[in-house]
């Protein structure tokens, strides 16, 4: 009876952290997540309910509208005590309200850009700038897409020189690793500035 | 009755039946498993709150199916988002089920470090080393 009992005395000392991968619809966010995740990208659905405006009916039942937002994410077990989750942000503008919850407690973000439609990542750049969440820009080099220089993209996006901007291939594990390493180094520099300032 | 009308009415009844095939999805609505409860903020569970089950897989046998599924799944720590994705129920539903399990001491949880202005340096270094090693 005593055998196996000890394994039931589980404790939970591990913690989790998260990074975001943002950008327009179809830019390759889930591909990027999948290129480094230890499991195939997972999908979960957040259901948001908001009371609709107007007069409640006599039964007292609130009228509500619900929206379902799919979130794709991956997992990297850094060590037994630390799990890193990578969340792709919903690409469509109508899911903006999810971003606050996603950004809450995030270490930093990758803004994935597609040079064929750079404007699709403007909202993400704006959001992270306003929120003060450190981010890097990864310019996803799709096959056949004209490759602009990083400075041309920087000028077009109008991001600060302090924000790292690099070309990448979201399908490629090493390329994604490089983007994430650059991001974490940027977050560390950001944190040091914050403590020294 | 013109032949066309009967044909139409048969087609209609065919469509009615089609409502109940597999493609229509489960007949048990997601919130049925929570007894209709849609929110519980008792524990402030978020996407990356980690949870782990205390009972073993064997001990889960006597539990209600949805709870048993979570207990079997959470034999090692995983996030609330991961539980939701793996048992294929919406996040709010999973939060309710997890809250029940936490209340009954079947599951323990650990919320992510509070969002401070400056993330922990050791955590960042560990993440950096971990990504480099991938």
Interface residues (C-beta under 8 A of the other chain):
Chain A: X4 X7 X8 X10 X11 X12 X13 X14 X15 X16 X17 X18 X36 X42 X43 X44 X45 X46 X47 X49 X68 X71 X73 X75 X76 X78 X79 X82 X83 X84 X85 X87 X101 X102 X104 X105 X107 X173 X177 X180 X181 X184 X185 X187 X188 X191 X194 X195
Chain B: X38 X46 X47 X48 X49 X50 X51 X52 X53 X54 X55 X56 X59 X77 X78 X79 X81 X82 X84 X85 X86 X90 X91 X92 X93 X108 X109 X110 X112 X113 X114 X115 X117 X118 X119 X121 X123 X124 X125 X126 X127 X128 X129 X130 X131 X132 X134
